[in-house]
Amino acid sequence: MKQITIYDLLPLLKKGWVAYVPKFGWMWFDKKPKQLEDMWMLDWPHREFVYAPHPFKELAPFDGDWKDSLIKVEHKEEK
């Protein structure tokens, strides 16, 4: 059976950002995260909480360097 990828879910996600975090898998952020050390996080004051990310552990991992995984989620009707 084929594993679901983040690209399969993009049309179903709310407007925001998704990025691959090696320790946790794919995560959704409502604001654009930045690369900090070995993961994606939001700037202060939300850095401690990573601003309510939603991990998608069942998805296929990112095929490449995690630093290249950031994807903006937007839909034509939301622009």
C-alpha positions in Angstrom: 0.0 0.0 0.0 1.3 3.5 -0.9 2.1 5.8 2.0 0.4 9.2 2.1 2.7 12.2 1.5 2.3 15.8 2.7 1.5 16.7 -0.9 -1.7 14.5 -0.7 -2.8 16.5 2.3 -2.0 20.0 1.2 -5.5 20.6 -0.3 -7.1 19.6 3.0 -5.0 21.8 5.3 -5.8 25.2 6.6 -3.8 28.2 5.3 -0.4 28.3 6.9 2.9 26.5 6.5 4.1 22.9 6.7 7.7 21.8 7.3 9.5 18.6 8.1 11.2 18.3 11.5 13.5 15.3 11.6 12.7 14.5 15.3 8.9 14.8 14.9 7.9 14.5 11.2 5.7 16.9 9.3 4.3 19.8 11.2 1.8 22.5 10.4 2.3 26.1 11.6 -0.1 29.0 11.3 2.8 31.5 10.8 6.0 31.0 8.8 8.6 29.2 10.9 12.4 29.7 10.8 15.2 27.3 10.9 16.7 27.1 14.4 19.4 24.6 15.1 18.0 21.3 13.8 14.3 22.1 13.5 11.7 24.6 12.4 10.3 27.0 15.0 8.6 30.3 15.3 10.2 33.5 16.6 9.8 34.7 20.1 7.5 35.0 22.0 6.2 31.7 20.7 9.5 29.8 20.4 8.9 27.8 23.6 5.6 26.4 22.3 6.3 26.2 18.6 2.9 27.9 18.3 0.5 24.9 18.3 2.1 22.7 15.7 0.2 19.6 14.5 2.5 16.6 13.8 1.7 14.2 11.0 3.7 11.2 12.1 2.0 8.8 9.7 3.1 10.6 6.5 6.1 9.7 4.4 9.2 11.5 5.5 10.7 14.4 3.4 12.9 13.0 0.7 15.9 15.4 0.9 17.4 17.9 3.3 14.8 19.0 6.0 15.9 22.6 5.5 14.3 22.5 2.0 10.9 21.1 3.3 9.1 24.4 4.1 5.9 24.7 2.1 3.3 27.5 2.1 -0.2 26.2 2.3 -2.7 28.4 0.5 -5.8 27.8 -1.6 -6.9 29.8 -4.6 -10.1 30.9 -2.9 -8.2 32.2 0.1 -5.7 34.5 -1.7 
